[in-house]
Amino acid sequence: MKKLFLLIIVLALFLTSCTGTNKPGNSSSSKNGVSNSNTTISNSDDKSNNNNAAENKKATTESKKTTTVIKVFLIAIDDNGKSGKKLDTGDSVVAVERVISTPETPLKGALSDLFSIKDRIYGKSGLYNTLYKSNLKVESAKIVNGAATVNLSGTFSLGGVMDIPRVKAQLIETVMQFQSVKSAKIYINGKTLDDALSLK
């Protein structure tokens, strides 16, 4: 009986020592440690991705702000209204899209860009530019309650009487392209467009 009793005590001590070396708390702590570590890494990656996305969006927005798409209007000789608005000369006035550095105002930017074109024939389009020999500058261009008022200075040279309606069409259509513009008044050296052109 004594031997059996001692054997039971030894087994009880052995089982107790085994259970103590594998405490649930230790296992849980280990698991929690791994979980916390993974969570920390995941959060770090998310922040990095968010920062990169924000920087890319900012760069794209700034890029968009540096340029503006505008239209200038040129002449399709003898087109008879096929490619654009028909003129009394039998020509058409045709819009051409161009990308320019964002100006103070799109209206002023569009006119300044039109005056910068010094080719008689625009690229391979075959479109005629009546203003190619002119030297015009935009002094002011504003829109108030839908009415655009443009003041130009400088000189212009025409190729003949037929160029008068062509010049008017190029200038007026370039101004009228903007949705906010309902009417346009253009002055050259203080004279109305009609008066300035009648001197030529």
C-alpha positions as a Markdown table, in Angstrom:
| # | Residue | x | y | z |
|---|---|---|---|---|
| 1 | Met | 0.0 | 0.0 | 0.0 |
| 2 | Lys | 2.8 | 2.4 | 0.9 |
| 3 | Lys | 4.4 | 1.7 | -2.5 |
| 4 | Leu | 1.2 | 2.4 | -4.3 |
| 5 | Phe | 0.7 | 5.6 | -2.4 |
| 6 | Leu | 4.2 | 6.8 | -3.2 |
| 7 | Leu | 3.7 | 5.9 | -6.9 |
| 8 | Ile | 0.5 | 8.0 | -7.0 |
| 9 | Ile | 2.3 | 11.0 | -5.4 |
| 10 | Val | 5.2 | 10.8 | -7.9 |
| 11 | Leu | 2.8 | 10.7 | -10.8 |
| 12 | Ala | 0.9 | 13.6 | -9.4 |
| 13 | Leu | 4.1 | 15.7 | -9.1 |
| 14 | Phe | 5.2 | 14.7 | -12.6 |
| 15 | Leu | 1.9 | 15.8 | -14.1 |
| 16 | Thr | 2.0 | 19.0 | -12.3 |
| 17 | Ser | 5.5 | 19.9 | -13.5 |
| 18 | Cys | 4.5 | 19.1 | -17.1 |
| 19 | Thr | 1.4 | 21.3 | -17.0 |
| 20 | Gly | 3.5 | 24.2 | -15.6 |
| 21 | Thr | 5.9 | 24.3 | -18.5 |
| 22 | Asn | 3.1 | 24.8 | -21.0 |
| 23 | Lys | 1.1 | 27.6 | -19.5 |
| 24 | Pro | -1.9 | 28.8 | -21.6 |
| 25 | Gly | -0.7 | 32.4 | -20.8 |
| 26 | Asn | 2.6 | 31.8 | -22.5 |
| 27 | Ser | 1.0 | 30.4 | -25.7 |
| 28 | Ser | -1.6 | 33.2 | -25.8 |
| 29 | Ser | 1.2 | 35.8 | -25.3 |
| 30 | Ser | 3.1 | 34.3 | -28.2 |
| 31 | Lys | 0.1 | 34.3 | -30.5 |
| 32 | Asn | -0.8 | 37.8 | -29.5 |
| 33 | Gly | 2.8 | 38.9 | -30.2 |
| 34 | Val | 2.7 | 37.6 | -33.7 |
| 35 | Ser | -0.7 | 39.1 | -34.4 |
| 36 | Asn | 0.4 | 42.5 | -33.1 |
| 37 | Ser | 3.5 | 42.4 | -35.2 |
| 38 | Asn | 1.6 | 41.6 | -38.3 |
| 39 | Thr | -0.9 | 44.3 | -37.6 |
| 40 | Thr | 1.8 | 46.9 | -37.2 |
| 41 | Ile | 3.4 | 46.0 | -40.5 |
| 42 | Ser | 0.1 | 46.1 | -42.3 |
| 43 | Asn | -0.7 | 49.5 | -40.9 |
| 44 | Ser | 2.7 | 50.8 | -42.0 |
| 45 | Asp | 2.1 | 49.6 | -45.6 |
| 46 | Asp | -1.3 | 51.2 | -45.7 |
| 47 | Lys | 0.1 | 54.5 | -44.7 |
| 48 | Ser | 2.9 | 54.3 | -47.3 |
| 49 | Asn | 0.4 | 53.5 | -50.0 |
| 50 | Asn | -1.9 | 56.3 | -48.9 |
| 51 | Asn | 1.0 | 58.8 | -49.0 |
| 52 | Asn | 2.0 | 57.6 | -52.5 |
| 53 | Ala | -1.5 | 57.9 | -53.8 |
| 54 | Ala | -1.8 | 61.4 | -52.3 |
| 55 | Glu | 1.5 | 62.6 | -53.9 |
| 56 | Asn | 0.5 | 61.2 | -57.3 |
| 57 | Lys | -2.9 | 62.9 | -57.2 |
| 58 | Lys | -1.2 | 66.2 | -56.2 |
| 59 | Ala | 1.3 | 65.9 | -59.1 |
| 60 | Thr | -1.5 | 65.1 | -61.6 |
| 61 | Thr | -3.6 | 68.1 | -60.3 |
| 62 | Glu | -0.6 | 70.5 | -60.6 |
| 63 | Ser | 0.1 | 69.2 | -64.1 |
| 64 | Lys | -3.4 | 69.9 | -65.2 |
| 65 | Lys | -3.3 | 73.4 | -63.8 |
| 66 | Thr | -0.2 | 74.3 | -65.8 |
| 67 | Thr | -1.9 | 74.0 | -69.2 |
| 68 | Thr | -5.2 | 74.9 | -70.8 |
| 69 | Val | -6.8 | 73.7 | -74.0 |
| 70 | Ile | -8.2 | 76.6 | -76.1 |
| 71 | Lys | -9.4 | 77.1 | -79.7 |
| 72 | Val | -8.1 | 79.5 | -82.3 |
| 73 | Phe | -10.0 | 80.0 | -85.5 |
| 74 | Leu | -8.6 | 79.9 | -89.0 |
| 75 | Ile | -10.0 | 80.0 | -92.5 |
| 76 | Ala | -10.7 | 77.2 | -94.9 |
| 77 | Ile | -10.6 | 78.9 | -98.3 |
| 78 | Asp | -13.5 | 78.1 | -100.7 |
| 79 | Asp | -14.8 | 75.5 | -98.3 |
| 80 | Asn | -18.3 | 76.9 | -98.6 |
| 81 | Gly | -19.3 | 76.0 | -95.0 |
| 82 | Lys | -18.3 | 72.3 | -95.2 |
| 83 | Ser | -15.8 | 72.4 | -92.3 |
| 84 | Gly | -17.2 | 75.2 | -90.2 |
| 85 | Lys | -19.3 | 78.4 | -90.2 |
| 86 | Lys | -19.8 | 79.7 | -93.7 |
| 87 | Leu | -18.6 | 83.2 | -94.6 |
| 88 | Asp | -19.9 | 85.5 | -97.3 |
| 89 | Thr | -16.6 | 85.0 | -99.1 |
| 90 | Gly | -17.5 | 81.3 | -99.7 |
| 91 | Asp | -14.9 | 80.3 | -97.1 |
| 92 | Ser | -15.4 | 78.6 | -93.7 |
| 93 | Val | -14.0 | 79.6 | -90.3 |
| 94 | Val | -12.7 | 76.5 | -88.6 |
| 95 | Ala | -11.7 | 75.8 | -85.0 |
| 96 | Val | -8.3 | 74.4 | -84.1 |
| 97 | Glu | -7.5 | 73.2 | -80.6 |
| 98 | Arg | -4.2 | 74.2 | -79.0 |
| 99 | Val | -2.6 | 73.6 | -75.7 |
| 100 | Ile | -1.2 | 76.7 | -74.0 |
| 101 | Ser | 0.3 | 77.5 | -70.6 |
| 102 | Thr | -2.6 | 78.4 | -68.3 |
| 103 | Pro | -3.1 | 82.2 | -68.7 |
| 104 | Glu | -4.5 | 84.7 | -66.3 |
| 105 | Thr | -7.7 | 84.5 | -68.3 |
| 106 | Pro | -8.6 | 82.0 | -71.0 |
| 107 | Leu | -10.0 | 84.7 | -73.3 |
| 108 | Lys | -6.7 | 86.7 | -73.3 |
| 109 | Gly | -4.7 | 83.5 | -73.6 |
| 110 | Ala | -6.7 | 82.4 | -76.7 |
| 111 | Leu | -6.2 | 85.7 | -78.5 |
| 112 | Ser | -2.6 | 85.9 | -77.6 |
| 113 | Asp | -2.0 | 82.4 | -78.9 |
| 114 | Leu | -3.8 | 83.3 | -82.2 |
| 115 | Phe | -1.6 | 86.3 | -82.7 |
| 116 | Ser | 1.5 | 84.2 | -82.1 |
| 117 | Ile | 0.9 | 82.1 | -85.2 |
| 118 | Lys | 3.0 | 83.5 | -87.9 |
| 119 | Asp | 2.5 | 81.0 | -90.6 |
| 120 | Arg | 0.3 | 81.9 | -93.6 |
| 121 | Ile | -0.9 | 78.2 | -93.9 |
| 122 | Tyr | -1.3 | 76.4 | -90.6 |
| 123 | Gly | 0.8 | 73.2 | -90.6 |
| 124 | Lys | -0.5 | 70.5 | -92.9 |
| 125 | Ser | -4.2 | 71.5 | -92.4 |
| 126 | Gly | -4.2 | 73.9 | -95.3 |
| 127 | Leu | -6.0 | 76.5 | -93.2 |
| 128 | Tyr | -5.3 | 80.1 | -94.0 |
| 129 | Asn | -4.3 | 82.6 | -91.3 |
| 130 | Thr | -5.2 | 86.2 | -92.3 |
| 131 | Leu | -3.3 | 87.5 | -89.3 |
| 132 | Tyr | 0.1 | 86.0 | -90.1 |
| 133 | Lys | 1.7 | 89.3 | -91.0 |
| 134 | Ser | 0.0 | 91.3 | -88.2 |
| 135 | Asn | 1.6 | 92.4 | -85.0 |
| 136 | Leu | -1.2 | 92.6 | -82.5 |
| 137 | Lys | -1.2 | 92.6 | -78.7 |
| 138 | Val | -4.0 | 92.1 | -76.1 |
| 139 | Glu | -4.1 | 95.1 | -73.8 |
| 140 | Ser | -7.2 | 93.9 | -72.0 |
| 141 | Ala | -9.9 | 91.2 | -72.2 |
| 142 | Lys | -12.8 | 91.0 | -69.8 |
| 143 | Ile | -16.2 | 89.4 | -69.6 |
| 144 | Val | -19.0 | 91.2 | -67.7 |
| 145 | Asn | -22.5 | 89.8 | -67.6 |
| 146 | Gly | -21.9 | 87.8 | -70.8 |
| 147 | Ala | -20.4 | 90.7 | -72.7 |
| 148 | Ala | -16.8 | 90.4 | -73.8 |
| 149 | Thr | -14.8 | 93.6 | -74.3 |
| 150 | Val | -11.4 | 93.2 | -75.9 |
| 151 | Asn | -8.8 | 96.0 | -76.5 |
| 152 | Leu | -6.0 | 95.3 | -78.9 |
| 153 | Ser | -3.0 | 97.4 | -80.0 |
| 154 | Gly | -0.6 | 97.2 | -82.8 |
| 155 | Thr | -0.8 | 96.8 | -86.6 |
| 156 | Phe | -2.2 | 94.3 | -89.0 |
| 157 | Ser | -1.7 | 93.7 | -92.7 |
| 158 | Leu | -4.3 | 92.3 | -95.0 |
| 159 | Gly | -4.0 | 90.5 | -98.3 |
| 160 | Gly | -6.9 | 92.3 | -99.9 |
| 161 | Val | -10.6 | 93.2 | -99.4 |
| 162 | Met | -11.5 | 89.5 | -99.1 |
| 163 | Asp | -9.4 | 89.3 | -95.9 |
| 164 | Ile | -11.6 | 91.8 | -94.1 |
| 165 | Pro | -14.5 | 89.4 | -93.3 |
| 166 | Arg | -11.9 | 86.6 | -92.6 |
| 167 | Val | -10.1 | 88.7 | -90.0 |
| 168 | Lys | -13.4 | 89.6 | -88.3 |
| 169 | Ala | -14.4 | 85.9 | -88.3 |
| 170 | Gln | -11.1 | 84.8 | -86.8 |
| 171 | Leu | -11.2 | 87.4 | -84.0 |
| 172 | Ile | -14.9 | 87.2 | -83.2 |
| 173 | Glu | -15.1 | 83.4 | -83.2 |
| 174 | Thr | -12.0 | 83.1 | -81.0 |
| 175 | Val | -13.7 | 85.4 | -78.5 |
| 176 | Met | -17.1 | 83.8 | -78.7 |
| 177 | Gln | -15.9 | 80.2 | -78.1 |
| 178 | Phe | -16.4 | 80.6 | -74.3 |
| 179 | Gln | -19.8 | 79.6 | -72.9 |
| 180 | Ser | -19.8 | 82.7 | -70.7 |
| 181 | Val | -19.6 | 85.0 | -73.7 |
| 182 | Lys | -22.9 | 86.1 | -75.3 |
| 183 | Ser | -21.7 | 89.1 | -77.2 |
| 184 | Ala | -18.3 | 90.6 | -78.1 |
| 185 | Lys | -16.9 | 94.1 | -78.7 |
| 186 | Ile | -13.4 | 94.3 | -80.1 |
| 187 | Tyr | -11.3 | 97.5 | -80.3 |
| 188 | Ile | -8.0 | 98.0 | -82.2 |
| 189 | Asn | -6.0 | 101.0 | -81.1 |
| 190 | Gly | -9.2 | 102.5 | -79.6 |
| 191 | Lys | -11.2 | 102.0 | -82.8 |
| 192 | Thr | -14.0 | 99.5 | -83.2 |
| 193 | Leu | -13.1 | 96.5 | -85.3 |
| 194 | Asp | -15.3 | 97.7 | -88.2 |
| 195 | Asp | -13.7 | 101.1 | -88.2 |
| 196 | Ala | -10.2 | 99.8 | -87.9 |
| 197 | Leu | -10.8 | 97.4 | -90.8 |
| 198 | Ser | -12.4 | 100.0 | -93.0 |
| 199 | Leu | -9.1 | 101.9 | -93.1 |
| 200 | Lys | -7.4 | 99.1 | -94.9 |
